[in-house]
Amino acid sequence: MNTLLFVEVRKSIAQWVNNKSEELKNKNISIEILKNNDECLRIEFNFGEVLAEILVTEDDYSPWHFVFFQAGDIVDGVPKMIHDWYDNDKTTIEEIIENLDKSIDIVFKYHKEKYNN
């Protein structure tokens, strides 16, 4: 794995979250950084009834390169995946940020339509 690139990706996503925090707060989306160290960045987004998570790791055994996004809801007592996305070894940092923006928008729209918030 390219550790230098991983560090750059992790820092870029942390900066993206910092830059988005006010916008997300205005949409009633809370952010909690669950873990941020040399091995992992794990961020939870709470939309109220819907949760999303970004996981940034340098794991050789995962299907993603560095970044995994997933969002889920509970429907009739059963977990339901709303959206997921992950990068690959050709994904640029700009594409990662673009796809994280899109992913947050998809989950926000789902939440707004389902829960009228």
GICOR-V41812 format. One record per run of one state. SS is the DSSP state (helix for helix, strand for strand, loop for the rest). FROM is the first residue (numbers start at 1). LEN is the number of residues. If there is no record, write none. Layout:
ss=SS from=FROM len=LEN
ss=SS from=FROM len=LEN
//
This chain:
ss=loop from=1 len=2
ss=helix from=3 len=24
ss=loop from=27 len=3
ss=strand from=30 len=7
ss=loop from=37 len=3
ss=strand from=40 len=7
ss=loop from=47 len=4
ss=strand from=51 len=7
ss=loop from=58 len=9
ss=strand from=67 len=9
ss=loop from=76 len=2
ss=strand from=78 len=9
ss=loop from=87 len=6
ss=helix from=93 len=23
ss=loop from=116 len=2
//
